[in-house]
Amino acid sequence: MKEKILEIKNNALNEIAKVDNQKALDEIRNKYLSRASELNNLKKGLKDLPAELRPEIGALTNSVSKEIEHLVNQKNEEFYAIELNKKLESEKIDVTLPSTFEPMGKVHPITRTINEITEIFELLGFSLIKNEFSPEVETEKYNFDLLNVPKEHPARDVQDTFYSKLAKNVVLRSQTSNAQVRQMQNSKPPIKIISPGRVYRSESVSARKNNLFHQVEGLYVDKNVAFSDLKGVLNEFIRLYFGASRPTRFRNSFFPFTEPSAEVDVQCIMCGGRGCPTCSNTGWLEILGSGMVDPNVLRAVDIDPEIYSGFAFGMGVERLAMLKYAIDDIRLFFNNDIRFINQF
Ligand code: DAH
């Protein structure tokens, strides 16, 4: 019996000495230390031994299985340490190296200005309508005809408007006012919306003008909408956007789609109203066109001008941004120079 135990011990020690991987070690543990192991069976058989032999054999089996267990655990720790070192080696980081810098994106000043304008008009009860309802590639019908712009109007001239070479009567919209028409065709008054977006004009690019710029169109149609509502809303917008201290003025104007019409000027931020190249020495910069929706425009979309009236406006986003942040060249918005954009 004793020999049998010592033989098991020798075998186990040999195997443990030779084992070189975790899986094999687990097998050894199972073979010598599990409930079904030979040693354990011997322990169970102790009770059949003569009483005087039991203490010695019992102590021996216990010490052998303890020793095996100890050696297996030791090996286990060795393997664990090897595994850990491998992992640490492969995942090593040198904290003294300079970090890889991921620059944060910034909201473009134009997007930011559109968001600001939108928030203010939402406060004033206007809803934002999505760009897909006022396409940038538009027909002359929506960009001009339904807005009461006569066929011979100079704005239709190829010098002002980009015409498609492929399709007849298709233009890049020259104003966001197409959104008004589409909105009135697709919903019934009361209508109180704003619609921001890109517009295109065939102009020579300069510090003041770009082929592509942005407008926010606004439209309010309901019963009893009066010019005083237009003035109230736009004054409130200006107060919230520029602050109360910025001098502004309403100026009589003309648009084919409004009657009467007005433009709003804001005092030039570059010269404080004294006159400079930015404002062509007038001391003022125009930020928007507006007016009471012409009855012809309402009729064209089947809204009865005897029952309903409305006002509309279209504001230049770049202008509004330039006047708030004292930017003197519109081209800066389109060059995508990160040094410019990062200032906002
Ligand atoms: N569409 C005009 C422009 O681009 C601006 C404008 C004027 C829009 C009067 C309007 C309006 O809605 O009522 O110059």
Boltz pocket constraint, residues with backbone or C-beta under 6 A from the ligand:
constraints:
  - pocket:
      binder: B
      contacts: [[A, 174], [A, 175], [A, 176], [A, 177], [A, 217], [A, 218], [A, 255], [A, 257], [A, 258], [A, 262], [A, 288], [A, 289], [A, 290], [A, 291], [A, 292], [A, 311], [A, 312], [A, 313], [A, 314], [A, 315]]
      max_distance: 6.0
